[in-house]
Amino acid sequence: MMKEQMTLTFPLRSEFLTTVRLATGGVCSLAGLDLDASEDCKVCVTESLLILKRNGYRAAELSFISEGGLRVRVHGFEKEAGVPSEEDDISYALLGALVKDLALERQGDCVSAIGFAFGS
């Protein structure tokens, strides 16, 4: 199977989250994920974006790589003041329950990127 990649860059504002969820659902469908995995992926993308937003990032880059499954990387940029919150613990627990290979990248105390995969 050929490796395909799609990347979205957008401001981390609430009004963009619905559009990103719809795009994620479309990418999951193209990657051949079943409905349950697609729903889990949309939840993981949303939680990842919320973590970055709470940690002070003003924009995000969301990358999907399809190659025998779907790998997702969410990266924050344009950082302002922000600190980890207690709500992040709930988001991390949810992410950890939904994916096997959660990868967190940090800059200081704050998470700057989150990666995970679904499918083969």
Order of alpha helices (4+ residues) and beta strands (2+ residues): beta-alpha-alpha-beta-beta-alpha-beta-beta
